[in-house]
């Protein structure tokens, strides 16, 4: 690979190539979409770089970014690389205590924030952390506090145009290297204190290159940026999107994604299993309320789509009669299903957690290809990804080009390659532990087949050992049960216990319907989940789904919870994985009641 290719150089070249063509779109307060051209985008990056120099930011300085998705996020990201400084992204919902740990450890000199909620957290930290010099707010509606060194991004940009920082910028551009530390992304995993993952510019450039070799993308594609940019998945994907000259739409509120896809009509998007699960539940709930004829038509269409899918996935020609049937099914039902998601998707990239095969199959039947992948923050996300014509849905994809994967002790997945991180910030012992012979220990268990496809079996750290000495992979059981339309979230319990139990969060829409049917609609959610008939209903459904598991793997008892696990409550990681240790501690009484 050619050395010293920089992400900023790629964007500069694109700004020359595409000029007045639209690079980004953002939503205004009236929900209309407003564009930024390629030339305008690069100009803003340079203006921001000059403003950073005007604020005294030097190479190696750390700058925190805590905001929902806005063009300013990415503009600042590239500008920091231009002045050889280091971004420290924080999730928009990060609490003041969590933020303090990360901003203090990295000694951030500036704090870039999105809206009022993030500004207030930053303002609180300004009193405690002497290294922090100033807060810069992206949104002009933020109320700045008197006595706190802060300004709006628009004013910040002007500060760089007052002095002559062009010469300084030229010198820094000449000294910039792909080995520069680009970002420190904190990852908590499902246990333990946060670790700062150090990623170089070269790590991201390599990520762009291997995706170019693996997936069929071009500057004609349109992507919707809705997952948090503070997470490696959307961040890495955004670098790929912009490096390829695609158009990217920035959605500030991820909860509006279902409405946004209908307007934006993206051709590509990265997403997490929850998006597909919610869409799947919504479609099924709607069909359940329709007439018997419509239900029958829907079922026939989906089955027809499934039969065609089987021929295609086995790389066999589709019979003529099935082609005719599919054309009818597509016109009457399937095209309408795709229209719910904008109608233009070529494929959607999915990672972050396992997705049930039933849900993958449903989307494939409708005609939307889900490209499953697997990776970690430490590997700039993607280690494996399905090929364009791959419908090998039991695996998490084929190992990416130039990436070396082997299976180590305890079936641990080990990775070596250009996307593997530089180490954990200020944690040399932890970094040393994470590597052996140049391979990174992922902490996940899996197997590779002879064609280079990876099959995940579990997170080694999450393996449950029962009191009878049996080893159980909880994620396998959770993934299986999560496919049930009545279940929103589930976490399996059983470490050092004599049998397996689970905490179950009911799926809101399906649960509300069920409560009406059971005549319990007038009771509170707290009371509903304790009703014996309701618990028995759930246990019966779980027993049906898990009947093929070994007896020691089966969930013997459950407790239904009235509230779902959230990031804000500290029960989910930022990538929506359940923090087992936190949940086990918080619901100690409920767990003990099952034993």
C-alpha positions in Angstrom: 0.0 0.0 0.0 1.3 3.4 -0.9 2.4 5.2 2.2 1.3 8.6 3.6 -2.1 8.8 1.9 -4.1 11.2 4.1 -7.9 11.4 4.6 -7.7 15.1 4.2 -5.8 14.8 0.9 -8.5 12.5 -0.5 -11.2 15.2 0.5 -9.1 18.0 -1.1 -8.9 16.0 -4.3 -12.7 15.3 -4.2 -13.4 19.0 -3.7 -11.4 19.8 -6.9 -13.0 16.9 -8.8 -16.7 17.5 -7.8 -16.6 21.3 -7.1 -20.2 22.6 -6.9 -21.8 19.1 -6.6 -23.4 18.4 -3.2 -21.3 16.5 -0.7 -23.5 16.8 2.4 -27.0 17.6 3.4 -28.3 18.5 6.9 -31.8 19.2 8.2 -32.9 22.6 9.1 -35.3 23.3 12.0 -38.3 22.9 9.6 -37.0 19.4 8.6 -36.1 20.5 5.1 -32.7 19.3 3.8 -30.0 21.9 3.0 -26.9 21.1 0.9 -23.1 21.8 1.3 -21.1 21.5 -1.9 -17.8 19.7 -2.2 -16.0 23.0 -2.6 -17.8 24.5 0.3 -17.2 21.4 2.5 -13.4 21.6 2.0 -13.4 25.4 2.5 -15.1 24.9 5.9 -12.5 22.3 6.8 -9.7 24.7 6.1 -11.4 27.6 7.9 -11.9 25.3 10.9 -8.2 24.3 10.8 -7.2 28.0 10.8 -9.5 28.6 13.7 -8.0 25.7 15.7 -4.5 27.3 15.1 -5.9 30.6 16.2 -7.0 28.9 19.4 -3.5 27.7 20.0 -4.1 24.0 19.1 -0.7 22.3 18.5 0.1 18.9 16.9 -0.7 16.1 19.4 -3.2 18.2 21.3 -6.5 16.5 22.2 -9.9 18.0 21.4 -13.2 16.5 22.6 -16.2 16.3 20.2 -19.6 15.6 21.9 -22.5 16.1 19.5 -25.3 14.4 17.7 -24.7 14.0 13.9 -24.1 17.3 12.2 -21.8 18.3 9.3 -19.7 20.4 11.8 -18.8 17.0 13.5 -17.1 15.7 10.3 -15.7 19.2 9.3 -14.0 19.4 12.7 -12.8 15.8 12.4 -10.9 16.5 9.2 -9.7 19.9 10.4 -8.1 18.4 13.5 -6.2 15.9 11.2 -5.1 18.9 9.1 -3.4 20.5 12.1 -2.2 17.1 13.4 -4.3 17.3 16.5 -6.3 14.4 18.0 -10.1 14.0 18.3 -11.7 12.5 21.3 -15.3 11.7 20.4 -17.9 11.3 23.1 -21.5 10.1 22.7 -24.1 12.9 22.8 -25.8 11.2 25.8 -22.5 10.8 27.8 -23.0 11.8 31.5 -20.8 14.4 33.1 -19.0 11.7 35.2 -18.2 9.6 32.1 -17.1 12.6 30.1 -14.9 13.8 33.0 -13.0 10.5 33.0 -12.2 10.7 29.2 -11.6 14.4 28.9 -9.4 14.4 32.0 -7.3 11.4 30.9 -6.7 12.8 27.5 -6.1 16.4 28.8 -8.4 17.9 26.1 -7.7 21.6 25.4 -11.0 22.4 23.6 -14.5 20.9 23.8 -16.7 21.0 20.7 -20.3 20.4 21.5 -23.6 20.1 19.5 -26.6 21.3 21.5 -27.6 22.5 24.9 -27.4 19.1 26.7 -23.8 18.6 25.6 -22.9 22.3 26.3 -24.1 22.0 29.9 -22.0 18.9 30.5 -18.9 20.7 29.0 -19.6 23.8 31.1 -19.7 21.7 34.3 -16.3 20.2 33.4 -14.7 23.6 32.6 -14.8 24.3 36.4 -13.0 21.0 37.2 -10.4 20.5 34.4 -7.8 23.2 34.1 -6.5 21.9 30.7 -9.8 22.8 29.1 -9.6 26.3 27.6 -12.8 26.8 25.7 -16.1 25.3 24.6 -17.3 25.7 21.0 -21.0 25.1 20.3 -22.1 23.9 16.8 -25.8 24.9 17.3 -26.5 28.6 17.3 -29.5 28.1 19.6 -27.3 27.0 22.6 -27.5 29.5 25.5 -23.9 30.2 26.5 -23.3 30.6 30.2 -21.8 33.8 31.5 -18.3 33.3 33.0 -17.6 30.2 30.9 -15.1 30.6 28.1 -17.3 29.6 25.2 -18.4 30.7 21.7 -20.4 29.6 18.7 -18.8 27.6 15.9 -19.7 30.4 13.4 -17.8 33.0 15.5 -14.9 30.5 16.1 -14.5 30.2 12.3 -14.1 34.0 12.0 -11.2 33.9 14.5 -9.1 32.0 12.0 -9.6 34.5 9.2 -8.2 37.4 11.3 -4.6 36.3 11.4 -2.5 34.8 8.7 -2.5 31.1 9.4 -2.1 29.9 5.9 1.7 29.5 6.1 1.4 27.6 9.4 -1.2 25.3 7.8 1.1 24.7 4.8 4.0 23.7 7.1 1.7 21.3 9.1 0.4 19.8 5.9 3.9 19.1 4.8 4.7 17.4 8.1 1.5 15.4 8.3 2.0 11.6 8.3 -0.4 8.7 8.0 1.2 7.4 11.2 -0.2 10.4 13.1 -2.5 9.6 15.9 -5.9 10.5 14.5 -8.4 9.8 17.3 -8.9 8.2 20.7 -12.2 6.4 20.9 -13.3 5.2 24.3 -14.8 1.7 24.5 -16.3 0.3 27.7 -17.1 -3.1 26.4 -19.7 -5.0 28.4 -17.5 -4.7 31.6 -14.6 -2.8 33.1 -13.5 0.9 33.0 -13.4 2.7 29.6 -10.3 2.2 27.5 -9.0 4.8 25.0 -8.5 3.0 21.6 -5.8 4.9 19.7 -6.3 4.9 15.9 -3.9 6.4 13.3 -4.8 8.1 10.1 -3.3 5.0 8.3 -5.8 2.8 10.2 -8.7 4.7 8.6 -7.1 5.0 5.2 -6.6 1.2 5.2 -10.3 0.8 6.2 -11.4 2.9 3.2 -9.1 0.8 0.9 -10.3 -2.7 2.0 -14.0 -1.6 1.7 -13.3 -0.4 -1.8 -11.9 -3.8 -2.7 -14.8 -5.7 -1.1 -18.0 -3.8 -1.7 -19.5 -2.3 -4.9 -19.8 1.4 -4.1 -19.5 4.6 -6.2 -19.9 8.3 -6.2 -23.5 7.8 -7.5 -24.5 6.3 -4.1 -26.4 8.2 -1.4 -25.9 7.3 2.3 -27.9 8.3 5.4 -25.7 9.1 8.4 -27.9 8.3 11.4 -25.8 6.1 13.8 -23.7 8.2 16.2 -20.5 9.5 14.6 -18.8 9.0 18.0 -19.1 5.2 17.3 -16.5 3.6 15.1 -19.1 2.0 12.8 -20.7 5.3 11.5 -17.4 7.2 11.7 -15.5 4.6 9.6 -18.4 4.4 7.2 -18.5 8.2 6.8 -14.8 8.3 5.9 -15.6 5.6 3.2 -18.6 7.5 1.9 -16.8 10.8 1.6 -13.6 9.3 0.2 -15.6 7.7 -2.6 -17.4 11.0 -3.4 -20.8 9.8 -2.3 -23.5 12.2 -1.0 -24.2 11.9 2.8 -27.3 13.1 4.6 -26.7 13.9 8.3 -29.7 13.0 10.5 -29.4 14.8 13.9 -32.1 12.7 15.6 -31.7 9.0 15.1 -35.2 8.3 16.2 -36.5 9.9 13.0 -34.6 7.4 10.8 -37.8 5.7 9.5 -39.3 9.0 8.3 -35.9 10.2 6.9 -35.3 7.1 4.7 -38.6 7.8 2.9 -37.5 11.3 2.0 -33.7 10.8 1.4 -34.2 7.5 -0.4 -30.6 6.3 0.3 -28.9 3.5 -1.7 -26.7 2.5 1.2 -26.7 2.9 4.9 -25.0 1.3 7.9 -27.3 0.1 10.6 -27.6 -2.0 13.8 -29.8 -5.0 14.4 -32.3 -3.0 16.4 -33.3 -1.0 13.2 -34.2 -4.2 11.4 -35.9 -5.8 14.4 -38.1 -2.7 14.9 -39.0 -2.5 11.2 -39.8 -6.2 11.2 -42.0 -5.9 14.3 -43.8 -2.8 12.8 -44.6 -4.6 9.5 -45.8 -7.8 11.3 -48.0 -5.7 13.7 -49.5 -3.8 10.7 -50.2 -7.1 8.8 -51.8 -8.7 11.8 -54.4 -5.9 11.9 -55.3 -6.2 8.1 -58.0 -8.3 6.5 -57.7 -12.1 6.0 -57.2 -11.5 2.2 -54.4 -9.0 2.7 -52.7 -11.3 5.2 -52.9 -14.2 2.8 -51.6 -12.1 -0.1 -48.7 -10.9 2.1 -47.8 -14.4 3.1 -47.9 -15.7 -0.5 -45.7 -12.7 -1.7 -43.2 -13.3 1.1 -43.0 -17.0 0.3 -42.6 -16.3 -3.4 -39.8 -13.9 -2.6 -38.3 -16.6 -0.4 -38.4 -19.3 -3.1 -36.7 -16.9 -5.6 -34.1 -16.0 -2.8 -33.3 -19.7 -2.4 -32.5 -20.1 -6.1 -30.4 -16.9 -6.1 -28.5 -17.8 -2.9 -27.7 -21.2 -4.3 -26.5 -19.5 -7.5 -29.1 -21.4 -9.6 -31.3 -19.9 -12.4 -34.8 -18.8 -11.3 -37.5 -21.0 -13.1 -39.7 -19.1 -15.6 -43.0 -19.7 -13.6 -41.4 -18.4 -10.4 -40.1 -15.3 -12.3 -43.8 -14.6 -13.3 -45.1 -15.2 -9.8 -42.3 -13.0 -8.3 -43.2 -10.2 -10.7 -46.8 -10.2 -9.5 -45.7 -10.5 -5.8 -43.2 -7.7 -6.3 -45.8 -5.4 -7.9 -48.5 -6.0 -5.4 -46.6 -6.3 -2.1 -42.8 -6.5 -2.1 -42.1 -3.1 -3.9 -44.4 -1.4 -1.3 -42.3 -3.0 1.5 -39.2 -1.6 0.0 -40.9 1.8 -0.4 -41.3 2.0 3.4 -37.5 2.2 3.4 -37.3 4.7 0.5 -37.3 2.1 -2.3 -33.7 2.7 -3.5 -31.6 0.5 -1.2 -28.9 -1.6 -3.0 -27.8 -3.0 0.3 -27.6 -2.1 4.0 -24.5 -2.9 6.2 -25.3 -4.3 9.6 -23.0 -4.8 12.6 -22.8 -4.3 16.3 -24.6 -7.5 17.4 -26.1 -10.6 16.0 -29.3 -10.5 13.9 -31.7 -13.4 13.8 -31.6 -15.4 10.6 -35.4 -15.1 10.4 -35.2 -11.3 10.2 -32.3 -11.4 7.6 -34.4 -13.8 5.5 -37.5 -11.6 5.8 -35.6 -8.6 4.4 -34.0 -10.7 1.6 -37.5 -12.0 0.7 -38.7 -8.4 0.4 -35.6 -7.6 -1.8 -33.3 -5.7 0.6 -29.9 -7.3 0.9 -28.4 -7.0 4.4 -24.6 -7.1 4.3 -23.6 -8.6 7.7 -20.2 -7.7 9.0 -18.2 -8.1 12.2 -15.5 -6.0 13.9 -14.5 -3.9 16.9 -13.4 -0.4 17.7 -9.8 -1.7 17.9 -10.0 -2.9 14.2 -11.8 0.2 12.7 -14.9 -2.0 12.7 -14.9 -4.3 9.8 -12.9 -7.6 10.1 -15.4 -9.6 8.0 -18.2 -8.7 5.6 -20.4 -10.6 3.2 -19.6 -10.3 -0.6 -22.1 -8.6 -2.8 -23.7 -11.8 -4.0 -23.3 -13.6 -0.7 -26.3 -14.8 1.0 -24.4 -17.1 3.4 -26.3 -15.7 6.3 -25.2 -18.0 9.1 -21.7 -16.4 9.0 -20.7 -12.9 9.8 -19.0 -12.7 6.4 -15.7 -13.4 4.7 -12.4 -12.0 6.1 -11.7 -8.6 4.5 -8.9 -8.3 1.9 -5.4 -7.8 3.4 -6.7 -8.7 6.9 -5.2 -11.8 8.6 -7.5 -13.7 10.9 -6.6 -16.9 12.8 -8.4 -18.9 15.5 -6.3 -19.1 18.8 -6.8 -20.8 22.2 -10.4 -21.2 23.4 -11.4 -20.6 19.7 -10.5 -16.9 20.2 -10.6 -14.8 17.0 -7.1 -13.2 16.5 -6.6 -10.3 14.0 -3.6 -8.7 12.3 -3.6 -6.0 9.6 -3.6 -2.4 8.6 -6.8 -1.5 10.5 -5.6 -2.9 13.9 -5.2 -0.1 16.4 -2.0 1.4 17.9 -2.8 0.5 21.5 -4.8 1.7 24.5 -4.1 5.3 25.6 -1.9 5.5 28.7 -2.4 1.7 29.3 0.8 0.0 28.2 0.1 -3.2 30.3 -3.4 -3.6 28.8 -2.0 -3.0 25.3 0.7 -5.7 25.8 -2.0 -8.1 27.1 -4.1 -7.5 24.0 -1.5 -8.7 21.5 0.6 -11.8 20.9 2.9 -12.3 17.9 1.4 -9.2 16.4 -2.2 -10.5 16.5 -4.9 -8.7 18.5 -7.0 -10.8 20.9 -10.6 -9.8 20.1 -12.2 -11.6 23.1 -14.7 -13.2 20.8 -14.9 -16.9 20.0 -15.5 -18.2 16.5 -14.5 -20.6 13.7 -13.3 -20.1 10.1 -14.4 -22.3 7.3 -12.2 -23.3 4.4 -13.5 -20.4 2.3 -12.5 -17.7 4.8 -16.0 -17.2 6.3 -16.2 -16.4 10.0 -18.8 -17.9 12.3 -19.1 -16.2 15.7 -19.8 -18.5 18.7 -19.6 -16.0 21.5 -17.7 -13.4 23.5 -15.2 -15.4 25.6 -15.6 -13.0 28.5 -19.4 -13.5 28.4 -19.3 -17.3 28.5 -21.5 -18.6 31.4 -20.3 -21.5 33.5 -23.1 -23.1 35.5 -22.6 -24.6 38.9 -22.6 -28.0 37.3 -19.6 -27.0 35.2 -21.4 -26.6 31.9 -20.3 -23.8 29.5 -23.0 -21.8 27.8 -22.8 -19.1 25.2 -25.5 -16.5 26.3 -25.5 -14.5 23.0 -26.5 -17.6 21.0 -29.6 -18.0 23.2 -30.4 -14.3 23.3 -30.2 -14.0 19.5 -32.6 -16.9 19.1 -35.1 -15.5 21.6 -34.8 -11.9 20.4 -36.5 -12.9 17.2 -39.8 -13.3 19.0 -42.2 -10.4 18.2 -43.1 -10.1 21.9 -39.5 -9.6 23.1 -37.7 -6.2 22.9 -34.6 -7.1 24.9 -33.4 -10.2 26.8 -30.4 -10.9 29.0 -29.5 -14.5 30.0 -28.3 -15.2 33.6 -26.7 -18.3 35.0 -23.0 -17.9 36.0 -22.3 -20.3 38.9 -26.0 -21.1 39.1 -27.7 -24.4 38.7 -29.9 -23.4 35.7 -30.4 -20.6 33.2 -32.8 -17.8 33.7 -33.5 -14.5 31.9 -34.6 -10.9 32.3 -37.0 -10.1 29.5 -38.2 -6.6 28.3 -41.5 -7.0 26.4 -41.8 -5.4 22.9 -44.0 -2.3 23.5 -46.5 -2.5 20.5 -47.0 -6.3 20.6 -47.3 -6.2 24.4 -49.9 -3.5 24.4 -52.0 -5.6 22.0 -51.5 -8.6 24.2 -52.7 -6.8 27.3 -55.9 -5.7 25.5 -56.5 -9.3 24.4 -55.9 -10.5 28.0 -58.2 -7.9 29.5 -55.3 -6.2 31.4 -55.1 -3.0 29.3 -56.2 -0.8 32.3 -53.4 -1.9 34.6 -50.0 -0.2 34.9 -47.0 -1.8 33.1 -45.5 -2.6 36.5 -48.6 -4.7 37.4 -49.0 -6.2 33.9 -45.5 -7.8 33.9 -46.1 -9.4 37.3 -49.3 -11.1 36.2 -48.9 -14.9 36.3 -50.8 -15.4 33.1 -48.5 -12.9 31.3 -45.3 -14.5 32.6 -46.7 -18.0 31.7 -47.5 -16.7 28.2 -43.9 -15.5 27.7 -42.4 -18.7 29.2 -44.5 -20.8 26.9 -43.3 -18.9 23.8 -39.6 -19.1 25.0 -40.0 -22.8 25.6 -41.2 -23.2 22.0 -38.3 -21.3 20.5 -35.6 -23.0 22.6 -36.9 -26.6 22.3 -33.9 -27.7 20.1 -31.4 -26.4 22.7 -29.7 -28.8 25.1 -31.6 -28.9 28.4 -28.8 -27.2 30.3 -28.9 -24.3 27.8 -32.7 -23.7 28.1 -34.1 -20.7 30.1 -36.0 -22.3 33.0 -37.5 -19.1 34.6 -38.0 -15.5 33.6 -38.7 -12.1 35.1 -40.5 -9.5 32.9 -39.2 -6.0 33.3 -41.5 -2.9 32.9 -38.8 -0.6 31.4 -36.3 -1.2 28.6 -32.5 -1.1 29.1 -31.1 2.3 27.9 -27.7 4.0 27.4 -28.8 6.8 29.7 -29.5 4.4 32.6 -26.1 2.8 32.1 -27.4 -0.6 31.2 -26.4 -0.5 27.5 -23.1 0.3 26.0 -23.0 3.1 23.4 -23.3 0.4 20.7 -26.5 -0.9 22.3 -25.0 -4.0 23.9 -26.3 -5.0 27.3 -23.8 -4.4 30.2 -24.2 -7.7 31.9 -22.4 -6.7 35.1 -24.5 -3.5 35.5 -27.8 -5.3 34.8 -26.9 -8.2 37.2 -26.2 -5.7 40.0 -29.2 -3.5 39.3 -31.7 -6.4 39.2 -30.2 -8.5 41.9 -33.5 -9.1 43.8 -35.4 -10.1 40.6 -32.6 -12.5 39.7 -32.5 -14.0 43.2 -36.3 -14.5 43.1 -35.8 -17.0 40.2 -33.4 -19.2 42.2 
